[in-house]
Amino acid sequence: MGDPTPRQNMDPLHGVTLEMIVTRLVEPYGWDELSQRIRINCFANDPSIKSTLKFLRRTPWARSKVEKLYLEGESQKR
């Protein structure tokens, strides 16, 4: 029959929403530092979670950079 142990998803972002990522980055860094680390206008000009989510959902290269920064921060916590 099948494997008795459930397989775990190896994606480190599995179960983590984009909103959770942005919120968890804003808490320690703030918008100013985020705009220095990742040069995107939604961090620099009148930033908000809502506008950032809208931009990141439409812009794969920016989303990738934000996810990378999040994962780097998570790996440092361990």
N, C-alpha and C positions, 0 to 999 in steps of 0.2 A: 504494500500500500504506500501511502505518501510519507513524507518526512514528518516525524512526530513533533519537531520543534518548529515554531513559526519563523519564517524568514524576516529579518529586520531590514527595513529600507536603509540603504547606505548613504542616501542623500542627506548631507548635514542640515539642509534647509527644510527637510520634510516636516510638515506640521507647523512651520513658522510662516506667518502671513507677512506680506510686504509692510503692512501697517505696524506690525510688531517690530520689524527690523528698523523702520524709520524712527519709531518711538524710542527704541532702545539705543539708537545712535544719538538722538537729540539729548537724551538725559545726561550722558557724561560729557559730550562734546559741545553741545549747543549749536545753534545755526551758524554762528560766525566761524567757528573752527571747522564745521562740516564744509562750509563754502571754501575754506582754504585747502582742505584735504581733497575735495572733489569739486572741480570748477564747473558748477552748473547753476544757472540763474535762480532756480527754485529754492536754493539754499541761501542765496545772497540778497535777493530782492523780494521783500515782503513775504518771508517764508511762512508756510503753514503745513501741517500734516496733510490736509486735504489737497492743496495744490501740488505738493511734492508727490503724493500718490498718483495723481492724475498724470503728471509728467513722466514718472518712472514707468507707469504701465504702458505708455506709448513710446518709450525710448529705451530699447534693449541695452544699448551700450552703457547708458547711465545707470540703469538698474543693476547691471553686472558689476559696476564699480561699487555701488552701495552694498550689494550683497557680499562682495569681497571684503570690504572694510568691516562689515558686521562679523563675518567669519573669522577674520584676523583678531578682532576683539574677543570673540568667544573662545578662541584657542588660547589666548593669553590668560583667561580666567581659570583654565584647567591646570 
